[in-house]
């Protein structure tokens, strides 16, 4: 699995969207423990969600 596909899936999962075609939740979960870069991406996505959760749109 390519990291670009994994990162797209991480973003989709964080937004509550369906995973992209060809990426299963199991494959995503299997990739994260072995890829530091994708784990870091997941942490940044989560942090962004937390930081923006309190913002109000005008």
mmJSON file of the N, C-alpha and C atoms, coordinates in Angstrom:
{"data_MODEL":{"atom_site":{
"group_PDB":["ATOM","ATOM","ATOM","ATOM","ATOM","ATOM","ATOM","ATOM","ATOM","ATOM","ATOM","ATOM","ATOM","ATOM","ATOM","ATOM","ATOM","ATOM","ATOM","ATOM","ATOM","ATOM","ATOM","ATOM","ATOM","ATOM","ATOM","ATOM","ATOM","ATOM","ATOM","ATOM","ATOM","ATOM","ATOM","ATOM","ATOM","ATOM","ATOM","ATOM","ATOM","ATOM","ATOM","ATOM","ATOM","ATOM","ATOM","ATOM","ATOM","ATOM","ATOM","ATOM","ATOM","ATOM","ATOM","ATOM","ATOM","ATOM","ATOM","ATOM","ATOM","ATOM","ATOM","ATOM","ATOM","ATOM","ATOM","ATOM","ATOM","ATOM","ATOM","ATOM","ATOM","ATOM","ATOM","ATOM","ATOM","ATOM","ATOM","ATOM","ATOM","ATOM","ATOM","ATOM","ATOM","ATOM","ATOM","ATOM","ATOM","ATOM","ATOM","ATOM","ATOM","ATOM","ATOM","ATOM","ATOM","ATOM","ATOM","ATOM","ATOM","ATOM","ATOM","ATOM","ATOM","ATOM","ATOM","ATOM","ATOM","ATOM","ATOM","ATOM","ATOM","ATOM","ATOM","ATOM","ATOM","ATOM","ATOM","ATOM","ATOM","ATOM","ATOM","ATOM","ATOM","ATOM","ATOM","ATOM","ATOM","ATOM","ATOM","ATOM","ATOM","ATOM","ATOM","ATOM","ATOM","ATOM","ATOM","ATOM","ATOM","ATOM","ATOM","ATOM","ATOM","ATOM","ATOM","ATOM","ATOM","ATOM","ATOM","ATOM","ATOM","ATOM","ATOM","ATOM","ATOM","ATOM","ATOM","ATOM","ATOM","ATOM","ATOM","ATOM","ATOM","ATOM","ATOM","ATOM","ATOM","ATOM","ATOM","ATOM","ATOM","ATOM"],
"id":[1,2,3,4,5,6,7,8,9,10,11,12,13,14,15,16,17,18,19,20,21,22,23,24,25,26,27,28,29,30,31,32,33,34,35,36,37,38,39,40,41,42,43,44,45,46,47,48,49,50,51,52,53,54,55,56,57,58,59,60,61,62,63,64,65,66,67,68,69,70,71,72,73,74,75,76,77,78,79,80,81,82,83,84,85,86,87,88,89,90,91,92,93,94,95,96,97,98,99,100,101,102,103,104,105,106,107,108,109,110,111,112,113,114,115,116,117,118,119,120,121,122,123,124,125,126,127,128,129,130,131,132,133,134,135,136,137,138,139,140,141,142,143,144,145,146,147,148,149,150,151,152,153,154,155,156,157,158,159,160,161,162,163,164,165,166,167,168,169,170,171,172,173,174],
"type_symbol":["N","C","C","N","C","C","N","C","C","N","C","C","N","C","C","N","C","C","N","C","C","N","C","C","N","C","C","N","C","C","N","C","C","N","C","C","N","C","C","N","C","C","N","C","C","N","C","C","N","C","C","N","C","C","N","C","C","N","C","C","N","C","C","N","C","C","N","C","C","N","C","C","N","C","C","N","C","C","N","C","C","N","C","C","N","C","C","N","C","C","N","C","C","N","C","C","N","C","C","N","C","C","N","C","C","N","C","C","N","C","C","N","C","C","N","C","C","N","C","C","N","C","C","N","C","C","N","C","C","N","C","C","N","C","C","N","C","C","N","C","C","N","C","C","N","C","C","N","C","C","N","C","C","N","C","C","N","C","C","N","C","C","N","C","C","N","C","C","N","C","C","N","C","C"],
"label_atom_id":["N","CA","C","N","CA","C","N","CA","C","N","CA","C","N","CA","C","N","CA","C","N","CA","C","N","CA","C","N","CA","C","N","CA","C","N","CA","C","N","CA","C","N","CA","C","N","CA","C","N","CA","C","N","CA","C","N","CA","C","N","CA","C","N","CA","C","N","CA","C","N","CA","C","N","CA","C","N","CA","C","N","CA","C","N","CA","C","N","CA","C","N","CA","C","N","CA","C","N","CA","C","N","CA","C","N","CA","C","N","CA","C","N","CA","C","N","CA","C","N","CA","C","N","CA","C","N","CA","C","N","CA","C","N","CA","C","N","CA","C","N","CA","C","N","CA","C","N","CA","C","N","CA","C","N","CA","C","N","CA","C","N","CA","C","N","CA","C","N","CA","C","N","CA","C","N","CA","C","N","CA","C","N","CA","C","N","CA","C","N","CA","C","N","CA","C","N","CA","C","N","CA","C"],
"label_alt_id":[null,null,null,null,null,null,null,null,null,null,null,null,null,null,null,null,null,null,null,null,null,null,null,null,null,null,null,null,null,null,null,null,null,null,null,null,null,null,null,null,null,null,null,null,null,null,null,null,null,null,null,null,null,null,null,null,null,null,null,null,null,null,null,null,null,null,null,null,null,null,null,null,null,null,null,null,null,null,null,null,null,null,null,null,null,null,null,null,null,null,null,null,null,null,null,null,null,null,null,null,null,null,null,null,null,null,null,null,null,null,null,null,null,null,null,null,null,null,null,null,null,null,null,null,null,null,null,null,null,null,null,null,null,null,null,null,null,null,null,null,null,null,null,null,null,null,null,null,null,null,null,null,null,null,null,null,null,null,null,null,null,null,null,null,null,null,null,null,null,null,null,null,null,null],
"label_comp_id":["UNK","UNK","UNK","UNK","UNK","UNK","UNK","UNK","UNK","UNK","UNK","UNK","UNK","UNK","UNK","UNK","UNK","UNK","UNK","UNK","UNK","UNK","UNK","UNK","UNK","UNK","UNK","UNK","UNK","UNK","UNK","UNK","UNK","UNK","UNK","UNK","UNK","UNK","UNK","UNK","UNK","UNK","UNK","UNK","UNK","UNK","UNK","UNK","UNK","UNK","UNK","UNK","UNK","UNK","UNK","UNK","UNK","UNK","UNK","UNK","UNK","UNK","UNK","UNK","UNK","UNK","UNK","UNK","UNK","UNK","UNK","UNK","UNK","UNK","UNK","UNK","UNK","UNK","UNK","UNK","UNK","UNK","UNK","UNK","UNK","UNK","UNK","UNK","UNK","UNK","UNK","UNK","UNK","UNK","UNK","UNK","UNK","UNK","UNK","UNK","UNK","UNK","UNK","UNK","UNK","UNK","UNK","UNK","UNK","UNK","UNK","UNK","UNK","UNK","UNK","UNK","UNK","UNK","UNK","UNK","UNK","UNK","UNK","UNK","UNK","UNK","UNK","UNK","UNK","UNK","UNK","UNK","UNK","UNK","UNK","UNK","UNK","UNK","UNK","UNK","UNK","UNK","UNK","UNK","UNK","UNK","UNK","UNK","UNK","UNK","UNK","UNK","UNK","UNK","UNK","UNK","UNK","UNK","UNK","UNK","UNK","UNK","UNK","UNK","UNK","UNK","UNK","UNK","UNK","UNK","UNK","UNK","UNK","UNK"],
"label_asym_id":["A","A","A","A","A","A","A","A","A","A","A","A","A","A","A","A","A","A","A","A","A","A","A","A","A","A","A","A","A","A","A","A","A","A","A","A","A","A","A","A","A","A","A","A","A","A","A","A","A","A","A","A","A","A","A","A","A","A","A","A","A","A","A","A","A","A","A","A","A","A","A","A","A","A","A","A","A","A","A","A","A","A","A","A","A","A","A","A","A","A","A","A","A","A","A","A","A","A","A","A","A","A","A","A","A","A","A","A","A","A","A","A","A","A","A","A","A","A","A","A","A","A","A","A","A","A","A","A","A","A","A","A","A","A","A","A","A","A","A","A","A","A","A","A","A","A","A","A","A","A","A","A","A","A","A","A","A","A","A","A","A","A","A","A","A","A","A","A","A","A","A","A","A","A"],
"label_entity_id":["1","1","1","1","1","1","1","1","1","1","1","1","1","1","1","1","1","1","1","1","1","1","1","1","1","1","1","1","1","1","1","1","1","1","1","1","1","1","1","1","1","1","1","1","1","1","1","1","1","1","1","1","1","1","1","1","1","1","1","1","1","1","1","1","1","1","1","1","1","1","1","1","1","1","1","1","1","1","1","1","1","1","1","1","1","1","1","1","1","1","1","1","1","1","1","1","1","1","1","1","1","1","1","1","1","1","1","1","1","1","1","1","1","1","1","1","1","1","1","1","1","1","1","1","1","1","1","1","1","1","1","1","1","1","1","1","1","1","1","1","1","1","1","1","1","1","1","1","1","1","1","1","1","1","1","1","1","1","1","1","1","1","1","1","1","1","1","1","1","1","1","1","1","1"],
"label_seq_id":[1,1,1,2,2,2,3,3,3,4,4,4,5,5,5,6,6,6,7,7,7,8,8,8,9,9,9,10,10,10,11,11,11,12,12,12,13,13,13,14,14,14,15,15,15,16,16,16,17,17,17,18,18,18,19,19,19,20,20,20,21,21,21,22,22,22,23,23,23,24,24,24,25,25,25,26,26,26,27,27,27,28,28,28,29,29,29,30,30,30,31,31,31,32,32,32,33,33,33,34,34,34,35,35,35,36,36,36,37,37,37,38,38,38,39,39,39,40,40,40,41,41,41,42,42,42,43,43,43,44,44,44,45,45,45,46,46,46,47,47,47,48,48,48,49,49,49,50,50,50,51,51,51,52,52,52,53,53,53,54,54,54,55,55,55,56,56,56,57,57,57,58,58,58],
"pdbx_PDB_ins_code":[null,null,null,null,null,null,null,null,null,null,null,null,null,null,null,null,null,null,null,null,null,null,null,null,null,null,null,null,null,null,null,null,null,null,null,null,null,null,null,null,null,null,null,null,null,null,null,null,null,null,null,null,null,null,null,null,null,null,null,null,null,null,null,null,null,null,null,null,null,null,null,null,null,null,null,null,null,null,null,null,null,null,null,null,null,null,null,null,null,null,null,null,null,null,null,null,null,null,null,null,null,null,null,null,null,null,null,null,null,null,null,null,null,null,null,null,null,null,null,null,null,null,null,null,null,null,null,null,null,null,null,null,null,null,null,null,null,null,null,null,null,null,null,null,null,null,null,null,null,null,null,null,null,null,null,null,null,null,null,null,null,null,null,null,null,null,null,null,null,null,null,null,null,null],
"Cartn_x":[0.844,0.0,0.894,0.498,1.272,0.862,1.845,1.58,0.59,0.617,-0.338,-1.768,-2.001,-3.331,-3.713,-2.756,-2.995,-3.345,-2.621,-2.879,-4.238,-4.63,-5.968,-7.013,-6.771,-7.691,-7.741,-6.609,-6.571,-7.43,-7.281,-8.069,-9.559,-9.888,-11.291,-11.867,-11.134,-11.602,-11.823,-10.907,-11.03,-12.25,-12.628,-13.777,-15.082,-15.015,-16.207,-16.679,-15.772,-16.113,-15.73,-16.236,-15.85,-14.383,-13.735,-12.346,-12.297,-11.193,-11.09,-11.107,-11.505,-11.511,-10.126,-10.111,-8.858,-8.158,-8.714,-8.109,-9.144,-8.86,-9.765,-9.295,-10.219,-9.857,-8.779,-8.855,-7.859,-6.48,-6.44,-5.156,-4.571,-5.424,-4.98,-4.41,-5.143,-4.691,-3.41,-3.192,-1.97,-0.777,-1.025,0.062,0.619,-0.257,0.163,1.266,1.229,2.295,3.679,3.718,5.014,5.507,4.752,5.149,5.125,6.287,6.411,5.8,6.023,5.526,3.997,3.355,1.894,1.332,2.016,1.586,1.668,2.742,2.883,1.774,1.435,0.346,-0.965,-1.218,-2.439,-2.492,-1.371,-1.327,-1.607,-1.041,-1.27,-2.731,-3.327,-4.737,-5.599,-5.309,-6.077,-5.92,-4.711,-4.465,-5.231,-5.235,-5.966,-7.461,-8.003,-9.419,-9.718,-8.837,-9.034,-8.961,-7.975,-7.807,-8.956,-9.507,-10.575,-11.963,-12.066,-13.369,-14.035,-13.257,-13.828,-14.08,-13.725,-13.927,-15.376,-15.846,-17.195,-17.092,-17.881,-17.924,-18.906,-18.5,-19.36,-20.08],
"Cartn_y":[-1.169,0.0,1.239,2.222,3.464,4.418,5.12,6.049,7.136,7.578,8.604,8.099,6.838,6.243,6.145,5.788,5.675,7.041,8.056,9.397,9.927,9.615,9.987,9.267,8.004,7.223,7.746,8.144,8.708,9.97,10.823,12.059,11.757,10.8,10.425,9.883,9.018,8.43,9.525,10.47,11.552,12.421,12.545,13.359,12.569,11.286,10.463,10.052,10.111,9.74,8.288,7.756,6.402,6.405,5.277,5.14,5.088,5.53,5.489,4.054,3.871,2.531,1.884,0.625,-0.119,-0.036,0.726,0.823,0.369,-0.745,-1.24,-0.725,-0.725,-0.328,-1.226,-2.516,-3.462,-3.177,-2.87,-2.564,-1.275,-0.298,0.963,0.719,-0.026,-0.327,-1.154,-1.985,-2.784,-1.94,-0.91,-0.081,0.864,1.405,2.436,1.994,0.797,0.414,0.297,0.129,-0.085,1.137,2.234,3.409,4.663,5.11,6.287,7.523,7.709,8.903,8.959,7.844,7.817,7.954,7.393,7.582,9.056,9.711,11.142,11.93,11.542,12.187,12.035,10.828,10.583,11.474,11.611,12.472,13.925,14.395,15.78,15.999,15.023,15.126,15.196,14.347,14.347,15.688,16.186,17.472,18.597,18.599,19.614,19.54,18.327,18.158,18.711,18.437,18.915,20.448,21.009,22.46,23.192,22.607,23.286,22.98,22.008,21.619,22.766,23.611,24.696,25.967,25.985,27.18,27.309,28.514,28.763,29.395,28.914,29.495,30.664,31.73,32.922,32.986],
"Cartn_z":[0.0,0.0,0.0,-0.78,-0.879,0.238,0.762,1.857,1.448,0.207,-0.236,-0.09,-0.403,-0.248,1.231,2.048,3.487,4.065,3.667,4.208,3.767,2.555,2.098,2.949,3.243,4.064,5.497,6.034,7.387,7.444,6.461,6.416,6.277,5.421,5.246,6.54,7.196,8.455,9.498,9.579,10.56,10.287,9.022,8.641,8.638,8.983,9.006,7.625,6.656,5.284,5.022,3.922,3.518,3.104,3.334,2.906,1.384,0.798,-0.654,-1.171,-2.428,-3.013,-2.911,-2.572,-2.497,-1.154,-0.213,1.123,2.143,2.776,3.814,5.172,6.104,7.461,8.043,7.741,8.242,7.652,6.356,5.714,6.282,6.517,7.107,8.496,9.303,10.658,10.674,9.673,9.597,9.156,8.362,7.844,8.909,9.732,10.686,11.658,12.214,13.148,12.497,11.199,10.546,9.774,9.788,9.012,9.893,10.264,11.125,10.49,9.203,8.527,8.533,8.291,8.287,9.697,10.691,12.082,12.457,12.032,12.294,11.602,10.36,9.634,10.417,10.91,11.668,12.912,13.595,14.782,14.415,13.295,12.87,12.48,11.798,11.419,12.682,13.643,14.89,15.612,15.668,16.347,15.65,14.339,13.59,13.9,13.967,14.3,15.697,16.646,18.013,18.051,17.374,17.388,16.711,15.671,14.945,15.499,16.381,16.915,17.674,18.297,19.083,18.293,17.026,16.226,15.802,15.761,15.28,13.908,12.979,11.638,11.657,11.049,10.994,9.683],
"occupancy":[1.0,1.0,1.0,1.0,1.0,1.0,1.0,1.0,1.0,1.0,1.0,1.0,1.0,1.0,1.0,1.0,1.0,1.0,1.0,1.0,1.0,1.0,1.0,1.0,1.0,1.0,1.0,1.0,1.0,1.0,1.0,1.0,1.0,1.0,1.0,1.0,1.0,1.0,1.0,1.0,1.0,1.0,1.0,1.0,1.0,1.0,1.0,1.0,1.0,1.0,1.0,1.0,1.0,1.0,1.0,1.0,1.0,1.0,1.0,1.0,1.0,1.0,1.0,1.0,1.0,1.0,1.0,1.0,1.0,1.0,1.0,1.0,1.0,1.0,1.0,1.0,1.0,1.0,1.0,1.0,1.0,1.0,1.0,1.0,1.0,1.0,1.0,1.0,1.0,1.0,1.0,1.0,1.0,1.0,1.0,1.0,1.0,1.0,1.0,1.0,1.0,1.0,1.0,1.0,1.0,1.0,1.0,1.0,1.0,1.0,1.0,1.0,1.0,1.0,1.0,1.0,1.0,1.0,1.0,1.0,1.0,1.0,1.0,1.0,1.0,1.0,1.0,1.0,1.0,1.0,1.0,1.0,1.0,1.0,1.0,1.0,1.0,1.0,1.0,1.0,1.0,1.0,1.0,1.0,1.0,1.0,1.0,1.0,1.0,1.0,1.0,1.0,1.0,1.0,1.0,1.0,1.0,1.0,1.0,1.0,1.0,1.0,1.0,1.0,1.0,1.0,1.0,1.0,1.0,1.0,1.0,1.0,1.0,1.0],
"B_iso_or_equiv":[0.0,0.0,0.0,0.0,0.0,0.0,0.0,0.0,0.0,0.0,0.0,0.0,0.0,0.0,0.0,0.0,0.0,0.0,0.0,0.0,0.0,0.0,0.0,0.0,0.0,0.0,0.0,0.0,0.0,0.0,0.0,0.0,0.0,0.0,0.0,0.0,0.0,0.0,0.0,0.0,0.0,0.0,0.0,0.0,0.0,0.0,0.0,0.0,0.0,0.0,0.0,0.0,0.0,0.0,0.0,0.0,0.0,0.0,0.0,0.0,0.0,0.0,0.0,0.0,0.0,0.0,0.0,0.0,0.0,0.0,0.0,0.0,0.0,0.0,0.0,0.0,0.0,0.0,0.0,0.0,0.0,0.0,0.0,0.0,0.0,0.0,0.0,0.0,0.0,0.0,0.0,0.0,0.0,0.0,0.0,0.0,0.0,0.0,0.0,0.0,0.0,0.0,0.0,0.0,0.0,0.0,0.0,0.0,0.0,0.0,0.0,0.0,0.0,0.0,0.0,0.0,0.0,0.0,0.0,0.0,0.0,0.0,0.0,0.0,0.0,0.0,0.0,0.0,0.0,0.0,0.0,0.0,0.0,0.0,0.0,0.0,0.0,0.0,0.0,0.0,0.0,0.0,0.0,0.0,0.0,0.0,0.0,0.0,0.0,0.0,0.0,0.0,0.0,0.0,0.0,0.0,0.0,0.0,0.0,0.0,0.0,0.0,0.0,0.0,0.0,0.0,0.0,0.0,0.0,0.0,0.0,0.0,0.0,0.0],
"pdbx_formal_charge":[null,null,null,null,null,null,null,null,null,null,null,null,null,null,null,null,null,null,null,null,null,null,null,null,null,null,null,null,null,null,null,null,null,null,null,null,null,null,null,null,null,null,null,null,null,null,null,null,null,null,null,null,null,null,null,null,null,null,null,null,null,null,null,null,null,null,null,null,null,null,null,null,null,null,null,null,null,null,null,null,null,null,null,null,null,null,null,null,null,null,null,null,null,null,null,null,null,null,null,null,null,null,null,null,null,null,null,null,null,null,null,null,null,null,null,null,null,null,null,null,null,null,null,null,null,null,null,null,null,null,null,null,null,null,null,null,null,null,null,null,null,null,null,null,null,null,null,null,null,null,null,null,null,null,null,null,null,null,null,null,null,null,null,null,null,null,null,null,null,null,null,null,null,null],
"auth_seq_id":[1,1,1,2,2,2,3,3,3,4,4,4,5,5,5,6,6,6,7,7,7,8,8,8,9,9,9,10,10,10,11,11,11,12,12,12,13,13,13,14,14,14,15,15,15,16,16,16,17,17,17,18,18,18,19,19,19,20,20,20,21,21,21,22,22,22,23,23,23,24,24,24,25,25,25,26,26,26,27,27,27,28,28,28,29,29,29,30,30,30,31,31,31,32,32,32,33,33,33,34,34,34,35,35,35,36,36,36,37,37,37,38,38,38,39,39,39,40,40,40,41,41,41,42,42,42,43,43,43,44,44,44,45,45,45,46,46,46,47,47,47,48,48,48,49,49,49,50,50,50,51,51,51,52,52,52,53,53,53,54,54,54,55,55,55,56,56,56,57,57,57,58,58,58],
"auth_comp_id":["UNK","UNK","UNK","UNK","UNK","UNK","UNK","UNK","UNK","UNK","UNK","UNK","UNK","UNK","UNK","UNK","UNK","UNK","UNK","UNK","UNK","UNK","UNK","UNK","UNK","UNK","UNK","UNK","UNK","UNK","UNK","UNK","UNK","UNK","UNK","UNK","UNK","UNK","UNK","UNK","UNK","UNK","UNK","UNK","UNK","UNK","UNK","UNK","UNK","UNK","UNK","UNK","UNK","UNK","UNK","UNK","UNK","UNK","UNK","UNK","UNK","UNK","UNK","UNK","UNK","UNK","UNK","UNK","UNK","UNK","UNK","UNK","UNK","UNK","UNK","UNK","UNK","UNK","UNK","UNK","UNK","UNK","UNK","UNK","UNK","UNK","UNK","UNK","UNK","UNK","UNK","UNK","UNK","UNK","UNK","UNK","UNK","UNK","UNK","UNK","UNK","UNK","UNK","UNK","UNK","UNK","UNK","UNK","UNK","UNK","UNK","UNK","UNK","UNK","UNK","UNK","UNK","UNK","UNK","UNK","UNK","UNK","UNK","UNK","UNK","UNK","UNK","UNK","UNK","UNK","UNK","UNK","UNK","UNK","UNK","UNK","UNK","UNK","UNK","UNK","UNK","UNK","UNK","UNK","UNK","UNK","UNK","UNK","UNK","UNK","UNK","UNK","UNK","UNK","UNK","UNK","UNK","UNK","UNK","UNK","UNK","UNK","UNK","UNK","UNK","UNK","UNK","UNK","UNK","UNK","UNK","UNK","UNK","UNK"],
"auth_asym_id":["A","A","A","A","A","A","A","A","A","A","A","A","A","A","A","A","A","A","A","A","A","A","A","A","A","A","A","A","A","A","A","A","A","A","A","A","A","A","A","A","A","A","A","A","A","A","A","A","A","A","A","A","A","A","A","A","A","A","A","A","A","A","A","A","A","A","A","A","A","A","A","A","A","A","A","A","A","A","A","A","A","A","A","A","A","A","A","A","A","A","A","A","A","A","A","A","A","A","A","A","A","A","A","A","A","A","A","A","A","A","A","A","A","A","A","A","A","A","A","A","A","A","A","A","A","A","A","A","A","A","A","A","A","A","A","A","A","A","A","A","A","A","A","A","A","A","A","A","A","A","A","A","A","A","A","A","A","A","A","A","A","A","A","A","A","A","A","A","A","A","A","A","A","A"],
"auth_atom_id":["N","CA","C","N","CA","C","N","CA","C","N","CA","C","N","CA","C","N","CA","C","N","CA","C","N","CA","C","N","CA","C","N","CA","C","N","CA","C","N","CA","C","N","CA","C","N","CA","C","N","CA","C","N","CA","C","N","CA","C","N","CA","C","N","CA","C","N","CA","C","N","CA","C","N","CA","C","N","CA","C","N","CA","C","N","CA","C","N","CA","C","N","CA","C","N","CA","C","N","CA","C","N","CA","C","N","CA","C","N","CA","C","N","CA","C","N","CA","C","N","CA","C","N","CA","C","N","CA","C","N","CA","C","N","CA","C","N","CA","C","N","CA","C","N","CA","C","N","CA","C","N","CA","C","N","CA","C","N","CA","C","N","CA","C","N","CA","C","N","CA","C","N","CA","C","N","CA","C","N","CA","C","N","CA","C","N","CA","C","N","CA","C","N","CA","C","N","CA","C","N","CA","C"],
"pdbx_PDB_model_num":[1,1,1,1,1,1,1,1,1,1,1,1,1,1,1,1,1,1,1,1,1,1,1,1,1,1,1,1,1,1,1,1,1,1,1,1,1,1,1,1,1,1,1,1,1,1,1,1,1,1,1,1,1,1,1,1,1,1,1,1,1,1,1,1,1,1,1,1,1,1,1,1,1,1,1,1,1,1,1,1,1,1,1,1,1,1,1,1,1,1,1,1,1,1,1,1,1,1,1,1,1,1,1,1,1,1,1,1,1,1,1,1,1,1,1,1,1,1,1,1,1,1,1,1,1,1,1,1,1,1,1,1,1,1,1,1,1,1,1,1,1,1,1,1,1,1,1,1,1,1,1,1,1,1,1,1,1,1,1,1,1,1,1,1,1,1,1,1,1,1,1,1,1,1]
}}}
